[in-house]
Amino acid sequence: MPFADGYDWQDYRENDHAGIVTRESSSYDFPHIQHTKIADGYFSNSIMNCSIAPIPLSPRPAVAEGRSDITIPNQVAFEGFRLASAFQPIVSLSLQRIVGHEALLRACDVAGQATSPVSLFSGLAPEKQMVLDCISHQLHLDNFKQYATGDRWIFLNMTPEVFLQTRHAKTGNTFSDTLSTRGINPNNVVIELLERDVRDSAEFEGAVAYFRELGCLIALDDFGAGSSNFDRVCSLRPKIVKLDRSLIADVTRKSRVRRILPQLISLLHEAGAMVLVEGIESKEEAYIALEANADLAQGYLFGHPEPFCTEHEEVQDSLQLIWQVFDQHGAVNTVRQHQIMAPYINAIRNASVLLAADRPIAEACAAFLALSETSICYLLDAGGRQIGVNLRGNGIAAFPDPRLEPLRDTHRARWSRCPYFRRAIEHFGKVQITRPYLSISSGSLCVTVSVGFLAGDEQRVICGDITWTEKMAPAQQGDFCGATSP
C-alpha cells in the first residue's frame, strides 16, 4: 500500500532476512537503558523487549533525479511499525539554493496505514520513546549519507530526554561515534530543539556545550509559538532560530505583524542567530520572508518531504522569480514613498532654513503644520533637550488621547537617544525619516522627519511627527502575475 510521500511497503516481509543491512549501529548507551545491539541482523533490547530490525532493501530501483541506480532508502521495524526517513529541503534566500534538509520520521503499521510521529511517540513508555528517537537519528543519518549531495546540513529533531542523556554515553556508543561510523562531519549536523523544551539548568547547559564542542549546530524550533521569549535565545545561544509557521500566516493577514517581523528578525540577528522561516507555501510568503531579511526558508513551495535528498530545479527558479519581484517592487515603492513623503521633507527642510535665519518657530513651521497628516513639530538643542513646547498640526486636537495626559508636558524632555535625533546629528543638514513607532504625544503610530541646522554657532534639530496611515505603508507585492521566470 502506498504511504505518504511516495513510500510503498508492499515488499516488506517481517521474517525475510535476505538483504538485511548489518552495519554497526548504536543507541548512545544511556546509563539506565541497555543499548541497542545488532544480533543476527536485528536490533535487540532486553529491557524494552522489542524487536528492531532493518528492513531488507527493495530489489526494485527507485527513480530520483532521473537516476535509476538509486535503491529504496533504508527502513527499520519497531514495535509493529515500519519507520522511514523523509527529507524536506531548506533553502538560503540569498544563495538561492538548497543548503540543508530536515529529517522527518514517517511511520506505517503492518496494514500500510500511516501513523503520525506524535501518535507513535505518545503511545510509548518514556524509555521506549528514547530508543525510538535514537533509532530515528541513525535511520536518518544512514539515508542522508546515502543520498545527500554536496556540502549540506541535516537537521535532526531531538527529544529533550535524549538531548540531555547523549553526552553520558559510553565510549564506542556516543553520538560522535554514530556520526564517524557513517562518515558524517558533525559540522553538517543541526540539532533541533523545541523552544518549549529549553530548560534553565546546569544539566541542559552541559548538553548544549557537548553538542557545540562536538561541532554540531543548535537550532531553536517553533520560536514565536505560545509563550516565546528571548530568555531562551540568550540561554541557548542557537546558531539558527526557526520561526513558527503561525507567524508567516499572521503576516499575510495582518499589516501590523508584517511591520514587526523585520524587527523581530533583526533582534534575533543581533543575538547571533540566523533566522529560518517555516511554513512557506506560496511565493507571496517567500517574498515576505525575503523582505523581512530572513536567512533561510522551508516549506512546500521549495519541496515536500521526500525519501531522497533531491535537488529541485524549481527551487532556484522560484527564488529567482521572488528576487526579481523584490527588485521591481522595491523600485516602485521607492518612487511611491518619495511621492508621499516629499511634501513633508520639503516643508521640514524649509523650516530649518527659516529657523537658521532666526525666524519664530511658529512661522518657520507653518507650512509643515498645514499638511494633512502632520501631528506635531518640536525643536531640540545639541543635547537632544526639547526647546519650548510641541506645536500641533492644523486640525489636531490639543491632546488627542486623554489617557496619555501625564505625558503631555514635554518641555525640557530629553530625546537624545531617539533615532530621529541621532541620525539628524550624524547626517547634519540632511532630512532623516524614521520607521513607524508609537508617539507618546499622540498615542498613535507616527514617523518622524528631522533635520539638523545651525542657529548661529549652536546645533539644533527640528523634528516633525507625521501620523502613520496605511496609505503610507509599502504597497503589497501582489500575485506575481506581472513577473516572468528568468
C-alpha positions in Angstrom: 0.0 0.0 0.0 1.4 3.4 -0.9 2.5 5.5 2.0 2.6 9.3 2.3 5.5 10.9 0.5 5.7 8.1 -2.1 6.7 5.1 0.0 5.5 1.7 -0.9 5.5 -1.0 1.8 4.2 -4.0 -0.2 7.6 -5.7 -0.4 8.1 -5.8 3.4 8.3 -9.3 4.8 8.9 -9.3 8.6 10.6 -12.8 8.6 12.6 -12.3 5.4 16.2 -11.9 6.4 17.5 -11.6 2.9 19.4 -8.4 2.2 19.2 -7.1 5.8 21.6 -4.3 6.4 24.1 -5.2 9.2 26.3 -2.2 9.5 27.3 -1.0 13.0 24.7 0.9 15.0 24.2 2.3 18.5 21.6 4.0 20.7 24.0 6.2 22.5 24.1 3.8 25.5 22.2 5.7 28.2 23.2 4.7 31.8 19.7 3.4 32.7 18.9 1.7 29.3 20.6 -1.3 27.8 22.0 -0.1 24.5 20.7 -1.4 21.2 22.9 -4.0 19.6 22.8 -5.8 16.3 22.2 -9.5 16.6 21.8 -11.7 13.6 20.7 -8.8 11.6 18.3 -7.4 14.1 18.5 -4.7 16.8 17.5 -6.2 20.2 16.9 -4.6 23.5 16.2 -6.8 26.5 14.8 -4.2 28.7 12.4 -2.9 26.1 11.7 -6.4 24.9 11.2 -5.1 21.4 12.5 -6.3 18.0 14.1 -3.5 15.9 15.0 -4.8 12.5 16.4 -3.2 9.5 14.0 -3.9 6.6 15.6 -5.5 3.5 16.5 -3.1 0.8 14.0 -3.4 -2.0 15.4 -5.0 -5.2 13.3 -2.6 -7.3 15.2 0.6 -8.1 13.5 4.0 -7.3 13.9 7.0 -9.5 15.5 10.1 -8.1 16.7 13.0 -10.2 16.3 10.7 -13.2 18.8 8.2 -11.8 17.8 4.5 -11.9 20.8 3.4 -9.8 19.3 4.6 -6.5 17.6 2.0 -4.4 14.8 2.4 -1.9 16.1 4.2 1.2 16.8 2.2 4.4 13.8 1.4 6.6 13.5 -0.2 10.1 10.9 -2.0 12.0 9.9 -1.0 15.5 7.1 -2.1 17.8 5.0 -3.3 14.9 5.6 -0.2 12.8 7.9 0.4 9.8 9.9 3.6 10.0 11.4 5.6 7.2 13.0 8.9 6.6 11.6 11.9 4.7 13.7 14.9 3.9 12.4 18.4 3.4 14.7 20.9 1.7 15.9 24.1 3.5 16.9 27.0 1.2 19.1 30.0 1.6 17.3 33.1 0.3 20.5 34.9 -0.5 22.4 31.9 -2.0 19.2 30.9 -3.9 19.8 27.2 -3.4 19.2 24.3 -1.1 21.6 24.3 1.8 20.2 21.5 4.0 17.4 19.1 4.7 15.2 18.5 7.8 15.0 14.8 8.5 11.4 13.8 9.4 10.2 10.4 10.7 7.5 8.5 8.8 5.7 5.5 10.3 3.4 2.9 8.9 1.7 -0.1 10.5 1.7 -3.6 9.1 -1.6 -2.8 7.3 0.1 0.0 5.5 -1.7 2.8 7.4 0.3 5.9 8.1 0.8 6.9 11.7 1.9 10.4 12.8 5.2 10.6 14.7 3.3 12.3 17.5 0.9 9.4 17.9 3.8 6.9 17.7 5.8 8.6 20.4 2.8 9.3 22.7 1.9 5.6 22.7 5.2 4.5 24.1 6.7 4.4 27.6 9.3 7.1 28.2 12.3 4.8 27.9 11.0 3.4 24.6 10.5 6.9 23.3 14.2 7.5 23.9 15.0 4.3 22.0 12.8 5.3 19.1 14.4 8.8 19.0 17.8 7.3 18.7 16.8 4.8 16.1 15.3 7.5 14.0 18.5 9.5 14.2 20.5 6.5 12.9 18.0 5.9 10.2 18.0 9.5 9.0 21.8 9.7 9.1 22.1 6.5 7.1 19.8 7.7 4.4 21.2 11.2 4.4 24.7 9.8 3.9 23.5 7.7 1.0 21.5 10.3 -0.9 22.7 13.8 0.1 24.8 15.7 -2.5 27.2 18.4 -1.8 28.0 20.1 1.5 24.7 20.3 3.2 23.2 20.3 6.7 21.0 17.6 8.1 18.5 18.9 10.7 17.7 16.3 13.4 14.8 16.7 15.7 15.8 15.5 19.2 13.6 15.0 22.3 14.8 16.8 25.4 15.4 13.5 27.2 17.8 12.2 24.5 19.4 15.6 24.2 20.2 15.6 28.0 21.4 12.0 28.1 23.5 11.7 25.0 26.7 13.2 26.5 26.7 10.4 29.1 27.0 7.6 26.6 29.9 5.2 27.0 32.9 5.4 24.6 32.1 3.5 21.4 28.4 4.3 21.6 28.5 8.1 21.6 26.7 10.4 19.1 30.2 11.2 17.8 30.7 7.5 17.1 27.4 7.3 15.4 28.5 10.1 13.1 32.0 8.9 12.5 31.0 5.4 11.6 28.9 6.9 8.8 31.5 9.4 7.7 29.3 12.4 8.6 31.0 15.6 9.6 29.4 17.0 12.9 29.6 20.4 11.3 26.9 19.3 8.9 24.5 18.3 11.7 22.0 20.7 13.2 20.3 19.6 16.4 16.7 20.9 16.6 15.1 21.6 20.0 11.6 22.9 20.5 11.6 26.2 22.3 9.3 24.9 25.0 11.8 22.2 25.9 14.6 24.6 26.7 15.4 24.4 30.4 17.3 26.7 32.7 19.6 24.1 34.4 23.2 23.1 34.6 22.4 19.8 33.0 20.8 21.4 30.0 23.7 23.8 29.6 26.1 20.8 29.7 24.2 19.1 26.9 24.3 22.3 24.8 28.1 22.5 25.4 28.6 18.8 24.4 26.9 19.2 21.0 28.6 22.6 20.4 32.0 21.2 21.2 31.3 18.2 19.0 30.9 20.7 16.2 27.1 20.5 15.7 24.9 23.5 15.3 22.0 24.1 17.6 18.6 25.3 16.2 15.7 26.6 18.3 12.5 25.4 16.7 9.0 26.9 16.8 10.0 30.3 18.1 7.1 32.6 18.2 4.5 30.0 19.2 2.9 30.1 22.6 5.0 31.7 25.3 8.1 32.5 23.3 10.7 34.8 24.9 14.2 35.9 24.3 15.5 34.4 27.5 15.6 31.1 25.8 17.5 32.5 22.9 20.0 34.1 25.3 20.5 31.0 27.3 20.7 28.5 24.4 22.6 30.8 22.0 21.4 28.9 18.9 23.0 29.4 15.6 19.6 29.1 13.9 16.2 30.1 15.1 13.2 28.6 13.3 10.2 30.9 13.3 6.9 29.1 13.9 4.7 28.8 10.8 1.9 30.7 12.6 4.0 33.9 12.3 4.1 33.8 8.5 0.4 33.1 8.4 -0.3 36.1 10.6 1.9 38.3 8.5 -0.2 37.6 5.4 -3.3 38.7 7.2 -2.2 41.5 9.5 -0.2 44.5 8.3 0.9 45.3 11.8 2.6 41.9 12.2 4.2 42.5 8.8 5.8 45.7 10.1 7.0 43.9 13.3 8.5 40.8 11.6 11.7 42.6 10.2 12.3 44.0 13.7 11.9 40.5 15.3 14.4 39.1 12.8 16.8 41.9 13.4 16.7 41.2 17.2 17.5 37.6 16.5 20.4 38.6 14.2 21.7 40.8 17.0 21.5 37.8 19.3 23.9 35.9 17.0 21.4 33.7 15.2 20.4 33.0 11.6 16.6 33.0 11.1 14.7 30.3 9.3 11.1 30.9 8.4 9.0 27.8 8.3 5.7 27.1 6.5 6.5 28.9 3.2 3.8 27.6 0.9 3.5 30.4 -1.7 5.7 32.9 -3.5 3.9 35.7 -1.6 5.0 34.2 1.8 8.6 33.7 0.4 8.6 37.3 -0.6 7.6 38.4 2.9 10.4 36.3 4.4 12.9 37.9 1.9 11.6 41.4 2.6 12.0 40.8 6.4 15.6 39.8 5.9 15.3 36.2 6.9 18.2 34.0 6.1 16.7 30.6 5.4 13.2 29.3 4.4 11.4 26.0 4.5 8.0 24.9 3.2 6.0 23.2 0.5 7.0 25.9 -2.0 10.5 24.6 -2.0 9.7 20.9 -1.7 7.5 18.4 0.2 9.2 15.8 2.4 10.6 13.0 0.2 12.6 9.8 0.7 15.5 11.3 -1.1 17.6 14.5 -0.6 16.6 15.6 -4.1 17.7 18.7 -5.9 14.7 20.6 -7.3 15.4 22.9 -10.3 12.1 24.6 -9.5 13.6 25.9 -6.2 16.2 28.1 -8.0 13.5 29.2 -10.5 11.2 30.2 -7.7 13.8 32.1 -5.8 15.0 34.0 -8.9 11.4 35.0 -9.5 10.9 36.2 -5.9 14.2 38.2 -6.1 13.0 39.7 -9.5 9.7 40.8 -7.9 11.6 42.1 -4.9 13.8 44.3 -7.0 10.9 45.6 -9.1 8.7 46.1 -6.1 11.5 47.9 -4.3 11.9 50.4 -7.1 8.2 51.0 -7.3 7.9 51.6 -3.5 10.9 53.9 -3.5 9.1 56.2 -6.0 5.8 55.9 -4.2 7.3 56.6 -0.8 9.1 59.6 -2.2 5.9 61.0 -3.7 4.0 60.6 -0.3 6.8 62.0 1.9 8.2 64.7 -0.4 5.8 67.5 0.9 6.8 66.8 4.5 10.5 66.5 3.7 10.5 69.8 1.8 8.4 71.6 4.5 10.7 70.4 7.4 13.8 71.4 5.3 12.4 74.9 4.7 11.5 75.2 8.3 15.2 74.6 9.2 16.3 77.3 6.8 13.9 79.8 8.3 14.9 78.8 11.9 18.6 79.2 10.9 17.6 82.8 9.8 16.2 83.4 13.3 12.5 83.3 12.3 10.0 82.3 15.1 9.3 78.6 15.2 5.5 79.0 14.6 6.2 81.0 11.4 9.0 78.7 10.3 6.9 75.5 10.7 3.6 76.9 9.4 3.8 75.1 6.1 4.7 71.8 7.7 1.8 72.2 10.3 -0.6 72.8 7.5 0.0 69.4 5.8 -2.9 66.9 6.3 -1.1 64.2 8.3 1.2 66.4 10.4 0.8 65.7 14.1 3.3 67.9 15.9 6.7 69.6 15.4 9.3 70.5 18.0 12.8 71.9 18.4 15.7 70.2 20.1 19.1 71.5 21.2 22.5 69.9 20.6 22.0 67.6 23.6 18.6 66.4 22.5 16.6 68.6 25.0 13.4 70.0 23.8 13.2 73.8 23.5 9.7 75.0 24.1 6.5 73.1 23.6 5.0 71.0 20.9 3.3 72.8 18.0 0.3 70.8 16.8 -0.8 70.4 13.2 -3.8 72.1 11.9 -6.9 70.3 12.9 -5.2 68.1 15.6 -6.8 68.1 19.0 -4.9 69.8 21.9 -4.1 66.3 23.2 -5.7 63.5 21.1 -5.6 60.7 23.7 -6.7 61.9 27.2 -5.3 58.6 28.6 -1.8 59.9 28.0 -2.4 63.2 29.8 0.5 62.5 32.2 2.9 62.7 29.2 1.6 66.0 27.9 4.2 68.3 29.2 7.4 67.8 27.1 9.2 71.0 28.0 12.9 70.2 28.6 12.3 66.5 27.7 15.4 64.6 26.6 15.1 62.9 23.2 18.9 62.3 22.5 18.6 58.5 22.5 15.9 58.6 19.8 16.9 57.6 16.2 15.4 60.8 14.7 17.8 62.9 16.8 20.9 60.8 16.5 20.6 60.4 12.7 20.0 64.2 12.3 23.2 64.9 14.1 25.2 62.2 12.3 23.9 63.4 8.9 23.8 67.0 9.6 21.8 69.1 7.2 20.0 66.1 5.6 16.4 65.2 6.3 16.0 61.9 8.1 12.9 59.6 8.3 12.2 57.0 11.0 10.3 53.7 10.8 6.8 53.8 12.2 6.6 53.9 16.1 4.2 54.8 18.8 4.2 58.5 19.6 3.7 59.3 23.3 2.5 62.7 22.3 -0.4 61.5 20.2 -0.9 57.9 21.3 -0.8 56.7 17.6 1.7 55.4 15.1 3.9 58.0 13.5 7.0 58.6 11.6 9.3 61.4 12.4 11.2 63.6 9.9 14.1 65.6 11.3 17.0 67.7 10.1 19.9 69.4 11.9 20.8 73.1 11.3 22.9 75.8 12.8 21.3 78.6 14.8 24.3 81.0 15.0 27.1 78.6 16.1 24.8 76.2 18.0 23.4 72.9 16.7 19.7 72.5 16.6 17.4 69.8 15.3 13.8 70.5 14.1 11.5 67.4 14.2 8.1 66.7 12.9 5.8 63.8 13.7 3.5 62.5 10.8 0.6 60.3 11.6 1.2 56.9 10.0 -1.6 55.7 7.8 -2.0 52.5 5.7 -1.6 54.6 2.5 2.0 55.3 3.7 2.8 51.6 4.1 4.8 49.9 1.2 2.5 48.6 -1.4 1.8 44.8 -1.2 3.7 42.6 -3.7 0.6 41.4 -5.5 0.2 37.9 -7.0 3.4 37.7 -9.0 1.4 37.8 -12.3 3.5 40.7 -13.5 6.8 38.9 -13.2 8.2 36.3 -15.6 10.5 33.4 -14.8 14.1 34.1 -15.9 
